[in-house]
C-alpha cells in the first residue's frame, strides 16, 4: 500500500499516546489470563446519556453480566459521566479485570463516550476525530471519532478499532453524516493497517446502521471487512435494539451494533469467527425479584480463533487512500455521463469518481446529500457486481461536480 502520511494528525493536532487514554477513550490494561487460543470481543452501548433511566443500578449490574462472558476485549459506548465510569471500573476490577493504568482526557462536553477494557497489553492507541461531523448541536458537545488500539495477544499483535457512528436514520442529514463517517472510518482502517504493518483487524461498536441500509453497505464495500454475526448466521434478523422486548428501547427493531473482522495484507493472527451472539437481551440477573434490562441496546459478542488458512482479502486501498482523477479521466467520465453509463466497462474509473466525490463532500462546508448518496450507490453496486441505474438528475449532479472539480 502507498503512504498517506500520519493518519492521526488532523488539523495540525497529533493525538498519540502509548498505553493510556486518548481523547475520551477510557482504557483498562489488565492481567493476562490463561491463553485459550481465542479472542473474545464484546461491544455494548450502556445508555449512559443524561436523563436515561436507572443508570446507577444498570451500571452496577453491567460488570457482573460481562463477567459471565469473560471477554478479552470490551468496548462500551455512551459512558459520559465520571460517576458511570467509576462504577464500571470498580465493577470490572471486582470481576477480575485488575486495573494497571487509567486516565481520562476530556474531549468536548461529553467526550467520545467510549470505554475500552483489554486483558492483554495495549502497545499503542490513537484517536482521530471525525472531520465530517456537522450536526450543529452535537458538534459542540460530542467528541465522536475513531479509535485504533494495537493489542499484543499471545498469537501476535492485532488492531482493534472502535467508534460510535452517527445515527443513519435521522433524515437526510443523518444518513449523509453516517455515510461520510463510514468513509472516514474505512480510510482510517487502511491507514492504521499500513502504518503498523498489521493485517489482522477487528472493528466493533455501535455503528447505528442495519446491514440493509445504504450507509452500512457503503462501509462494507469500502472496508472489505466481514460481519462476524452474518458470517456465522446468514439471514438471521436478530436485533440489538428492539422496542418489542426491551422496555428502555423507544423505537425500531434493528441490528445496529456490530463486530467485523478482516485479514488484510500484513502480520497478525488469521482471524476466523467461531461464535457470534446477541447478548444481554434478557433482564438481569434472571432470578432476581426485580431484574433490569442493562440498556436500551443489547450487546454483541464474538469469539475468534487463529486460523492460518484465513485468506488475506483483496482491497481497493490505493484508490481509497488517495482518491483523485486525472484531466483525461474526467474527460472520459463527462463523455460517458452525457451519453450512456457503462459501468461494467469502466469499473475502476467509476470507483475513482465515487471516492473522489466522497472525499470532497467530507470536507465541504455545504453538503450535497444527493451527490453523496449517488456516490455510495455506485460503490455498493460495483462491489456487488450490479449496474446501478442513475437518474437524469444524478447524472447532471455528477457532471456539475466534474465541472467544478
Beta strands, then each sheet from edge to edge (+ up, - down):
strand 1: 9-10
strand 2: 13-14
strand 3: 16-17
strand 4: 25-29
strand 5: 38-45
strand 6: 73-77
strand 7: 114-118
strand 8: 121-129
strand 9: 145-153
strand 10: 156-164
strand 11: 200-206
strand 12: 226-227
strand 13: 241-242
strand 14: 253-254
strand 15: 257-263
strand 16: 271-279
strand 17: 299-306
sheet 1: 1+ 2-
sheet 2: 3+ 8- 9+ 10- 11- 15+ 12-
sheet 3: 4+ 7+ 6- 5- 17+ 16-
sheet 4: 13+ 14-
end
